[in-house]
Amino acid sequence: MEPDPEDVFRDEDEDPESQFFQEKEASKEFVVYLIDASPKMFSSTCPSEDEKQESHFHIAVSCIAQSLKSHIINRSNDEIAICFFNTREKKNLQELNGVYVFNVPQRECIDRPTARLIKDFDLIEESFIKDIGSQNGIVSDSRENSLYSALWVAQALLRKGSSKTADKRIFLFTNEDDPFGSMRISVKEDMTRTTLQRAKDAQDLGISIELLPLIHPDKQFDISLFYKELIGLKGDELTEFMPSVGQKLEDMKDQLKKRVLAKRIAKRITFMICDGLSIELNGYALLRPASPGTITWLDSTTNLPIKVERSYVCADTGAIMQEPIQRIQPYINQNVMFTAAELSELKKVSTGHLRLLGFKPLSCLKDYHNMKPSTFLYPSDKEVIGSTRAFIALHRSMIQLGRFAVAFYGGTTPPRLVALVAQDEIESDGGQVEPPGMNMIYLPYANDIRDIEELHSKPGVAAPRASDDQLKKASALMRRLELKDFSVCQFANPALQRHYAILQAIALDEDELRETRDETLPDEEGMNRPGVVKAIEEFKESIYGDDSEEESDSGAKEKSRKRKAADAGDYDFVELAKTGKLKDLTVVELKTYLTANNLPLSGKKDALINRILAHVRK
């Protein structure tokens, strides 16, 4: 059957039945950045990496500018609004003083970030004082409260969508730890109460408020004065919050990026432990392949996106088929026909739940049993009360007994056997490193397993073994080349980095290409250290003996060439050329002659034969 055009041009992220599509839709996020624009934000400074003083306003704007670029690359589905408070001018639907919405026109909803938004926002500092202005928006005499107004405006901007299908967040940048501190006690209490109530109203609607305090080197940001109640910090969370914010500017930018790109719920799963006992789990996609964004096909004349339409033409008559088509699957000597409804019914193997089959020792689970990246599971009491307690009981018992659970998981994707491996919590001085939960590993079926061919399977032929000296030298080399504090998080995909650097330069009309760093290149300076060089030479000498220098570069290739020349010696190529029987040889056999005589190996079979004939005639 001919390929389906929609299947050919459709990216996996666009397939509604794809796990990636479901993860993308489930992890959509609406974000409002609230930036304090009071005079204190412009007067307070911090030293930058090059020892220059930068204002807190500049730091906040730089962080958001970097985040917008990250959104376009990593989270293009998210929608964003930027809002300043403590401003001279006002621009918001509610006509509240001291609040300026930068990128959302009145009576419109927030939208995805664009290249135009990034270019305009990069120039905001140059025109901010003139066009928008800065002033203290919290005044006791007039009862003006710009923080209250900003939270109200942000809540209105996030009215789009449901909190059940998307995450809604407010990121608040400020360097004022006590916004009502200079007021009379009665006024302060009243304004504090109304502002906290406004924040609580937003949180009741599923909107999370996250504080990003800007810290002056000479003064600590005291979160206990006001903001601990606004963002809902209690107990240990209060003591751990400030260390997690970080002191350096780069830490802050990284923190913002991590928060915005945090892992969110990709699927909700019902875990059936036995008849009459089920719990609810949330699934998180911790790993997924990163690739350039989806390509959109455009019409060459109108420059508009192309709409793909599909029609089927009868091979006999050439007429367009009006009736629903049928699909076939060859079976023995006949073609079995299926309708679309029958194919859909065939896929329904399971109800989509996770069904427990039993438990096995962890030693039975092999490293190569992973069919694809695992899904991290964590309990939820939202639908089924008691899910967390049941999950914790299973989780602790599996860790203590060294067991993993075997389960069957079926849904819109092909049903699979899975292994549930309990992961214990890992903590360090800075807080939690790894959360407790279970990793759902997708196991192969018997049909998926392929046997490896044994290289030395001939009877009576002993497989080569390394000597004790070779093992010793290899161990010494490994110790010398050991990577300290290795983590895959240290390495960014250089191809993707360059792709997005070029894309950004074209979209933003940048004259210079952003410099990208290839972290996958070997450490040449480290490889040339005397100890490493010595370990390499000793290992080579243990393998090749006294001729290690010759074998190091061209020696291995020369040996291979001689070996292939010996193989080529089984044929009389001169005689085969005279009798015209070179065409009877395979491409591999022809290439043995070319390799032995240092001739090019490129081209199809006819080109190889002509190259041999030309060489033989010389």
C-alpha positions in Angstrom: 0.0 0.0 0.0 1.2 3.5 -0.8 2.5 5.6 2.1 0.0 8.0 3.7 1.0 11.6 2.9 -0.1 12.7 6.4 2.1 10.1 8.0 5.1 11.1 5.8 5.0 14.8 6.7 3.6 14.6 10.2 6.0 15.0 13.1 5.7 12.6 16.0 4.7 15.5 18.3 1.7 16.2 16.0 0.3 12.6 16.3 -2.7 12.7 18.8 -2.0 9.1 19.7 1.7 9.7 20.3 3.0 9.8 23.8 5.0 12.9 23.0 1.8 14.7 21.8 0.0 13.8 25.0 2.9 14.9 27.1 3.1 18.3 25.3 -0.6 19.0 25.7 -0.6 17.9 29.4 2.4 20.1 30.2 1.3 23.4 28.6 2.0 26.4 30.8 0.6 30.0 31.1 3.1 32.3 32.7 2.9 36.0 33.9 6.2 37.7 34.8 5.6 40.5 37.4 8.5 42.9 37.6 8.8 45.5 40.3 9.7 48.8 38.6 10.0 51.0 41.7 12.9 53.5 41.9 14.7 51.1 44.3 15.0 48.5 41.6 17.0 51.0 39.5 19.2 52.3 42.3 20.2 49.0 43.9 23.0 47.2 42.1 25.0 44.0 42.2 28.4 43.1 40.7 28.2 41.2 37.4 30.7 38.6 36.1 32.9 41.3 34.6 32.8 43.2 37.9 30.5 45.9 36.5 27.6 47.1 38.6 24.2 46.1 37.3 20.8 47.3 38.6 18.3 44.9 39.9 15.9 46.0 37.1 18.5 45.1 34.5 19.0 41.7 36.2 15.3 40.9 36.1 14.9 42.0 32.5 18.0 39.9 31.4 16.6 36.8 33.2 13.2 37.2 31.4 14.8 37.9 28.0 16.8 34.7 28.4 13.8 32.8 29.5 11.7 34.0 26.5 14.4 32.5 24.2 14.4 29.3 26.1 10.6 29.2 25.9 10.7 29.4 22.1 13.2 26.6 21.8 12.1 24.3 24.6 8.5 25.1 25.4 7.1 26.7 22.3 3.5 25.7 23.3 3.6 27.9 26.5 1.9 31.3 26.6 3.4 34.3 28.3 2.6 37.8 29.6 5.0 40.5 30.9 3.7 43.0 33.5 5.4 45.8 35.3 4.1 47.3 38.6 5.1 50.5 40.4 5.0 52.4 37.1 4.0 55.9 36.2 1.9 54.9 33.2 -0.9 52.4 33.3 -1.9 49.9 30.6 -4.3 47.1 31.7 -7.9 46.0 31.2 -8.9 47.0 34.7 -7.5 50.5 34.4 -5.6 50.1 37.6 -2.9 52.7 38.5 0.7 51.7 38.6 0.4 48.5 36.5 1.7 48.2 32.9 1.1 45.1 30.7 3.8 45.1 28.2 2.9 42.5 25.5 -0.9 41.8 25.7 -3.3 44.3 24.0 -6.4 45.1 26.1 -9.2 42.7 25.8 -6.9 40.0 24.4 -5.5 36.8 25.9 -1.9 36.0 26.5 -0.1 34.3 23.6 3.0 32.4 22.8 6.3 34.4 22.7 7.4 35.7 19.3 10.6 37.0 17.7 9.0 40.5 17.6 8.3 40.3 21.4 12.0 39.3 22.1 13.3 42.2 20.0 11.0 44.7 21.6 11.8 43.5 25.1 15.6 43.6 24.5 15.1 47.4 24.0 12.9 47.9 27.0 15.6 49.4 29.3 16.4 52.1 26.8 12.9 53.5 26.7 11.4 52.4 30.0 11.9 55.6 32.0 10.7 57.8 29.2 7.7 55.8 28.0 6.5 53.8 31.1 8.2 55.5 34.0 9.0 54.4 37.6 7.4 55.5 40.8 6.4 54.1 44.2 2.9 52.6 43.7 2.2 51.9 47.4 1.0 55.1 49.0 -0.6 55.1 52.4 -2.6 58.3 52.1 -4.4 57.4 48.9 -4.5 53.7 49.8 -2.9 52.9 46.4 -1.5 49.4 46.4 0.3 48.5 43.1 1.2 45.0 44.4 -2.4 44.2 45.0 -3.3 45.6 41.6 -0.5 43.6 39.8 -1.8 40.4 41.3 -5.3 41.2 40.2 -4.2 42.0 36.6 -2.0 38.8 36.5 -5.0 36.7 37.7 -7.1 38.2 34.9 -4.4 37.5 32.3 -4.4 33.9 33.4 -8.2 33.4 32.9 -7.5 31.6 29.7 -7.6 27.8 29.9 -8.3 25.4 32.8 -5.9 24.7 35.7 -6.7 21.0 35.2 -5.2 20.9 31.7 -2.4 23.6 32.1 -0.1 25.0 34.7 -0.6 28.7 35.6 2.3 30.5 37.2 3.2 34.0 38.3 6.9 34.8 38.7 7.4 37.9 40.9 10.7 39.8 40.7 11.3 42.4 43.5 14.1 43.6 45.9 11.6 45.0 48.5 11.2 42.4 51.3 8.6 44.6 53.2 6.5 46.6 50.7 4.3 48.0 53.5 7.0 48.5 56.1 7.0 52.3 56.2 3.3 52.8 56.8 1.3 53.3 59.9 0.4 50.0 61.7 -3.3 50.2 60.9 -2.8 51.0 57.2 0.0 48.3 57.0 -2.3 45.6 58.5 -5.1 46.5 56.2 -3.0 46.5 53.0 -1.2 43.3 54.1 -4.5 41.6 54.7 -6.1 42.6 51.3 -2.9 41.7 49.4 -2.6 38.3 51.0 -6.3 37.7 50.3 -5.8 38.6 46.6 -2.9 36.1 46.4 -5.0 33.4 48.1 -7.8 34.0 45.6 -5.4 33.4 42.8 -4.0 30.3 44.4 -7.5 28.9 44.9 -8.0 29.2 41.1 -4.9 26.9 40.6 -2.4 29.7 40.0 1.0 29.3 41.7 3.0 32.3 42.8 6.8 32.0 42.8 9.0 34.7 44.3 12.4 35.5 42.8 14.0 38.0 45.2 16.8 40.2 44.0 19.5 40.3 46.7 21.9 43.1 47.5 25.4 41.9 48.6 25.2 44.2 51.8 21.6 43.3 52.8 19.7 40.0 53.1 16.2 39.7 51.7 14.0 38.9 54.8 11.2 36.7 53.4 9.6 36.4 56.8 8.5 40.0 56.9 5.8 39.6 54.3 6.4 37.2 51.4 6.4 33.9 53.3 2.6 34.2 53.8 2.0 35.4 50.2 3.7 32.3 48.6 2.7 29.9 51.4 6.1 28.9 53.0 5.9 26.9 56.2 8.4 25.2 58.5 11.5 23.8 56.8 10.4 25.4 53.5 11.1 28.8 55.0 14.7 27.9 56.0 15.5 26.2 52.7 14.0 28.9 50.4 16.7 31.5 50.5 19.7 29.1 50.0 17.8 27.7 47.0 17.5 31.2 45.4 21.3 31.5 45.1 23.6 34.4 45.4 25.0 34.8 41.9 23.3 36.1 38.8 24.0 33.0 36.8 22.5 30.8 39.5 19.4 32.9 39.4 19.1 32.7 35.6 19.6 28.9 35.8 17.0 28.7 38.5 14.4 30.6 36.5 15.1 28.4 33.5 14.8 25.2 35.6 11.5 26.4 37.2 9.9 27.4 33.9 11.0 24.1 32.3 10.1 21.9 35.2 8.8 18.4 34.6 5.0 18.4 34.8 2.3 15.7 34.8 2.3 13.9 31.4 -0.4 11.3 32.2 -2.7 10.1 35.0 -2.7 6.4 35.6 -5.0 4.1 37.6 -2.9 1.4 39.2 -5.0 -1.8 39.8 -3.2 -3.7 42.6 -5.9 -6.4 43.0 -9.6 -6.7 42.6 -11.3 -3.9 44.5 -8.0 -2.0 45.3 -6.9 0.7 42.9 -4.8 3.9 43.4 -4.1 6.9 41.3 -0.7 7.8 40.0 0.8 10.7 38.2 3.3 10.0 35.4 6.2 12.3 34.6 8.3 12.2 31.5 11.8 12.8 32.8 13.6 12.1 29.5 12.6 12.6 25.9 14.6 13.0 22.7 15.3 16.7 21.9 15.0 17.6 18.2 14.6 20.8 16.2 11.0 22.1 16.0 8.4 20.9 13.6 8.8 22.1 10.0 5.8 23.9 8.5 5.4 23.6 4.8 4.5 26.9 3.0 3.0 27.7 -0.4 5.7 29.2 -2.6 3.5 32.0 -3.9 1.3 33.0 -0.9 3.7 32.0 1.8 0.8 30.5 3.8 0.9 27.1 5.5 -0.1 24.3 3.3 -3.1 22.1 4.1 -2.6 18.5 3.2 -5.6 16.8 1.7 -5.8 13.1 0.8 -7.7 11.4 -2.0 -7.6 7.8 -3.1 -7.6 7.0 -6.8 -8.7 3.6 -8.2 -5.8 1.9 -9.9 -8.1 0.3 -12.6 -10.4 3.2 -13.5 -8.5 6.3 -12.3 -11.6 7.6 -10.5 -11.5 9.1 -7.1 -12.7 6.7 -4.5 -15.8 7.9 -2.6 -16.4 4.8 -0.5 -14.5 4.2 2.8 -11.3 2.4 1.9 -10.2 -0.9 3.4 -6.7 -2.0 4.4 -5.2 -5.4 4.0 -2.7 -7.5 5.9 -1.1 -10.5 4.0 -1.6 -13.8 5.8 -0.3 -17.1 4.3 -1.6 -16.9 0.7 -4.4 -14.4 1.1 -5.0 -10.8 2.0 -7.1 -10.2 5.0 -9.2 -7.0 4.7 -9.9 -4.5 7.6 -12.1 -1.5 7.9 -11.0 1.6 9.9 -13.5 0.6 12.6 -12.1 -3.0 12.8 -8.5 -1.6 13.0 -9.5 0.7 15.8 -11.1 -2.3 17.7 -8.0 -4.4 17.2 -5.9 -1.8 19.1 -8.2 -1.9 22.2 -6.3 -4.6 24.1 -6.7 -3.1 27.5 -8.7 -0.5 29.5 -5.6 1.7 29.7 -5.0 0.9 33.4 -1.8 -0.3 35.0 -2.4 -3.8 36.3 -0.1 -5.5 38.8 1.0 -9.1 37.9 3.5 -9.8 40.7 7.0 -9.1 42.0 10.5 -10.3 41.2 14.0 -9.8 42.6 15.9 -6.8 41.2 18.6 -9.2 40.0 16.2 -10.4 37.3 16.0 -7.0 35.7 18.8 -6.4 33.2 20.2 -3.0 32.0 19.3 -3.8 28.4 15.6 -4.4 29.2 14.8 -0.7 28.6 12.7 -0.4 25.4 12.4 3.4 25.8 12.9 6.2 28.4 11.1 5.3 31.6 8.2 7.2 33.2 8.4 8.4 36.8 5.4 7.6 38.9 4.2 9.5 42.0 0.9 9.0 43.9 -2.0 11.5 44.0 -5.0 11.7 46.3 -6.9 14.0 44.0 -9.3 11.3 42.7 -8.7 8.3 45.0 -8.2 9.1 48.7 -5.6 6.9 50.3 -3.4 6.5 47.1 -0.4 8.0 48.8 -0.5 5.7 51.8 -0.9 2.6 49.7 1.9 3.7 47.4 4.2 4.4 50.3 3.6 1.0 51.8 4.4 -0.7 48.5 7.4 1.6 47.9 9.1 1.0 51.3 8.5 -2.8 51.1 10.0 -3.0 47.6 13.1 -1.2 48.7 13.5 -3.3 51.9 13.0 -6.6 50.0 15.0 -5.7 46.9 12.0 -6.4 44.6 10.4 -4.8 41.6 6.8 -5.1 40.4 5.9 -6.5 37.0 2.7 -5.0 35.6 0.8 -4.7 32.3 0.1 -1.3 31.0 -2.2 -0.6 28.0 -3.6 2.5 26.6 -3.8 4.4 23.3 -0.2 3.4 22.7 0.7 -0.3 22.1 0.2 -2.3 25.4 3.4 -3.3 27.2 4.8 -5.2 30.1 6.5 -2.8 32.5 8.7 -3.0 35.5 8.1 -0.7 38.5 11.4 0.0 40.3 11.2 1.9 43.6 13.5 4.9 43.9 14.4 6.1 47.3 14.8 9.8 48.2 18.3 11.2 47.9 19.1 14.4 49.9 22.1 16.6 50.3 23.0 19.8 52.2 21.2 21.9 49.6 18.0 19.9 49.8 16.4 17.1 47.8 18.4 15.7 44.9 16.1 12.8 43.8 12.5 12.4 44.9 11.0 9.2 46.1 8.8 7.3 43.7 8.8 4.5 41.1 10.3 4.4 37.6 8.1 2.6 35.1 10.5 0.7 32.8 9.0 -0.6 29.5 10.0 -4.2 29.1 10.4 -6.2 25.9 8.2 -9.1 24.9 9.6 -12.4 23.7 9.0 -11.3 20.1 11.2 -8.2 20.7 14.4 -10.0 21.8 17.1 -10.7 19.2 19.9 -13.2 19.9 23.5 -12.1 19.4 25.7 -14.0 17.0 28.7 -15.5 18.6 31.9 -14.3 17.0 34.0 -17.3 18.0 31.5 -20.1 17.6 33.7 -22.6 15.7 34.4 -25.8 17.7 38.0 -26.2 18.8 38.8 -22.5 18.2 39.6 -20.7 21.5 38.4 -17.2 21.9 41.2 -14.6 22.4 41.9 -13.7 26.0 43.7 -10.6 27.4 46.8 -11.3 29.5 47.2 -10.1 33.1 49.7 -7.4 32.0 47.2 -6.1 29.4 44.4 -6.0 32.0 46.7 -4.2 34.4 47.7 -1.6 31.8 44.0 -1.1 30.7 43.0 -0.5 34.4 45.8 2.1 34.8 44.6 3.8 31.6 41.0 3.9 32.9 42.1 5.4 36.2 44.0 8.1 34.4 41.1 9.0 32.1 38.4 8.8 34.8 35.9 11.7 34.5 35.4 13.5 37.8 31.8 14.4 38.9 30.4 13.1 35.6 26.8 13.8 34.7 24.9 13.7 31.4 23.4 17.1 32.4 26.9 18.6 31.7 26.6 18.0 27.9 24.3 19.9 25.6 23.6 18.6 22.1 26.1 20.7 19.9 24.0 20.1 16.7 20.9 21.5 18.4 22.8 24.4 20.0 24.1 25.5 16.6 20.7 25.0 14.9 18.9 27.3 17.4 21.8 29.8 17.3 21.3 30.1 13.5 17.5 30.2 13.9 17.7 32.9 16.6 20.1 35.0 14.5 17.8 34.9 11.4 14.6 35.5 13.5 16.0 38.5 15.4 18.1 39.9 12.5 21.3 39.6 14.5 24.5 40.4 12.7 26.6 37.9 14.7 25.9 34.3 15.4 25.7 33.4 19.0 28.7 31.5 20.1 28.0 27.9 21.0 30.2 25.6 23.1 30.7 22.0 22.1 31.1 20.2 25.4 31.5 16.8 23.7 35.0 17.6 22.5 37.8 15.7 24.4 39.9 17.6 26.8 43.1 17.9 24.7 45.1 19.6 27.5 44.2 16.8 29.9 44.9 14.1 27.3 48.4 15.5 26.8 49.3 15.3 30.5 52.5 13.2 31.0 50.7 10.6 33.2 48.0 10.1 30.6 50.4 9.9 27.7 52.5 7.3 29.6 49.4 5.2 30.4 48.3 5.3 26.7 51.8 4.3 25.5 52.1 1.4 28.0 48.7 0.1 27.0 49.6 0.2 23.3 52.9 -1.5 24.0 51.1 -4.3 25.9 48.8 -4.9 22.9 51.2 -4.5 20.0 54.6 -5.1 21.6 57.6 -3.3 20.2 55.8 -2.3 17.0 53.2 -0.2 18.8 54.4 3.0 17.1 53.8 1.6 13.6 50.5 0.1 14.6 49.2 3.3 16.3 48.2 5.2 13.1 48.8 3.6 9.7 49.7 0.1 11.1 46.2 -1.0 11.8 45.0 0.2 8.4 48.0 -1.5 6.7 47.3 -4.8 8.4 43.7 -4.6 7.4 44.7 -3.8 3.8 47.1 -6.8 3.7 44.5 -9.1 5.2 42.0 -8.0 2.5 44.7 -8.4 -0.1 45.1 -12.0 1.0 41.4 -12.5 0.6 41.5 -10.9 -2.8 44.3 -13.4 -3.7 41.7 -16.1 -3.9 40.7 -14.7 -7.3 42.7 -14.1 -10.4 41.4 -10.7 -11.2 43.5 -10.4 -14.4 41.8 -13.5 -15.8 38.4 -12.4 -14.6 38.9 -9.1 -16.3 39.9 -10.7 -19.6 36.9 -13.2 -19.5 34.4 -10.5 -18.4 33.5 -12.3 -15.2 34.1 -9.5 -12.8 30.4 -8.8 -12.8 29.9 -12.3 -11.1 31.7 -11.1 -8.0 30.0 -9.3 -5.2 30.6 -5.7 -4.3 32.5 -6.8 -1.2 34.8 -9.0 -3.2 35.5 -6.2 -5.7 36.4 -3.9 -2.9 39.0 -6.3 -1.6 41.0 -5.8 -4.8 40.5 -2.0 -4.7 41.6 -1.8 -1.1 44.6 -3.9 -1.7 45.7 -1.6 -4.5 44.9 1.7 -2.7 42.1 2.5 -5.2 38.9 4.5 -4.3 35.9 2.5 -3.0 33.1 4.9 -3.9 30.5 4.3 -6.5 28.1 1.6 -7.6 29.2 -1.9 -8.8 29.7 -0.8 -12.4 32.0 2.0 -11.3 34.0 -0.5 -9.2 34.4 -2.9 -12.2 35.5 -0.1 -14.5 38.1 1.0 -11.9 39.5 -2.5 -11.7 39.6 -2.9 -15.5 41.5 0.4 -15.9 44.0 -0.7 -13.2 44.5 -4.2 -14.8 45.2 -2.7 -18.2 48.1 -0.6 -16.8 
